[in-house]
Amino acid sequence: MAAQARKTQILSRREIEGLIAEGRHIVMVDQKVLKVDAWLPYHPGGDKAIKHMVGRDATDEVQRFHSAQTLELTNRYQIGRIEGHWLNFVPPIQGGKFRTREELDKISEEEYLESCSSEQESASAASSAAQSPIFEPADQPASGLRKRHVSPSSSSSSSSSSSSSSMSSVELEQPAPRTKMTVLDARTQEELDFDKAKYPSLDPQTQDNIVQKYRQLQERIEAEGLYQCHYWTGYGPEFLRYAIALALFITCLRTGWYITAAFPLGFLWHQLVFTVHDAAHMGVTHNFYVDSVLAMTLASYCGGLSACWWKQSHNVHHLVTNSPEHDPDIEYLPFFAITHRFFENLTSSYYEFTMKYDAIAKFMIRIQHFTYYPIMMVARFNLYRLSYSYILLGQGPKKGQAWWFRYFELAGQVFFWTWYGYGVVYKTIPGGWNRFLFVLLTHAIPSPLHVQITLSHFAMSTTDMGVTESFPQKMLRTTMDVDCPQWLDFFHGGLQFQAIHHLYPRIPRHNLRRTQKLVQEFCNEVDIPYALYGFVDGNKAVLGKMADVARQAAILAECQKTIVVGEFSH
């Protein structure tokens, strides 16, 4: 009885802030206050996904990613309840600052409520970012709070060109060594204003209405059975396609068509990743163990990759989509930068190191729109690196139901390199050049997958709109869908419905086309733009975005050169 009474007690914002200041991991789900410290080392999706939800109402994020059975387990971590609308804190992993109970005790209730009101008013603009040593001179005091930086959004080419012109005018009109409004700051403010004008208001009433409609859509999707996977009509053709590709690969090897054999194998790898993606999201059987084993088997044993690494990284990507400091799926320095934020030596909260905008990055970013496709052709090698780091360094959970996954995938790596590296490349294919070309082709042929993954996000907004923005609005603002005829769905593997997938990640991919119509109705009802591009137009948007950031890099370099020359002349 006492335990039940503790679970139903109402906790104030002040009490929750004090708990977080003590290092507790407090998350709100469906008006319940959860203290999940004990769950962190057991979470199959990694602890960082939870840390990004600390101090937030994570109802939509938690419910969309977990089954009903898993959601029931959250009750054991409940320590109380909240009442009414909850204004999210900025989580500690994102730089949020919290006052201890002792500090809070010195503040009256009236003063505390006033501070909460101030937080709400400035939630979409405040940041704890440090001052820039390049653009904020040492003789000027840095402000305690700065506007959050944002990046180019998926605006029209005219917007991009006007932004570049604006940057140039700021450079000419305001001497860089003496002004706080710098080239990058001007771009930041312009992009923030653009997103505020394009998307619904961030006031609680508007965002609460969006959330309410989003949850009603979830109920409609469930009622129409769109979470049910139809194996014969969905995965039947998929596995038939896999079998044909495997048969062609083996046949080509046996007949001595070694280079030709690379094409069906590369195609097979390309197709298998789509099922790995489905299973890692528990979108096939919705059973944790069955889908996890399916994902690990296809990824590690057949393709040499780690599904568990991907799941841990991908979960964070889904929660902090297109955030330069936090989303690992857009952190590609020194090769790519999709926002000028990367010109500032950002620290990645996921990789826990500083992404330096060094000489190599400065060179590569200025030509990134030319190197995009060539680098995508060899991107699979980077996936090996990340997979091996995850498995060998033991970065996954060591406790709980997923403790043995690391060893299962380690065995998968041995199996993969035995059949592919030793059995096929070394023992079957004669000649060094034949082997080299075979390996290169098998890794280049799946490259449309890497283009597809980046296509849905690289051209979209990287603006931080603050803690009041709802989950559905953020997903639709940072993600685009790709329009294609239904007969081409197999080529895109469901990733062409990336915005819909971000809203409902556990829906089987073969139901996403049916779900699209419902999401479009939802977007029209709440006035959120639904980004839908053709494949060619989507690629043009990505290349245009990368070329625009490259121009920003060139302007920045000229500004820095001017500053150095000016200081030298004095």
Summary of the structure (lengths in Angstrom):
residues: 570
radius of gyration: 24.8
end to end distance: 76.5
largest distance: 82.7
contacts: 1833
relative contact order: 0.12
helix: 64%
strand: 5%
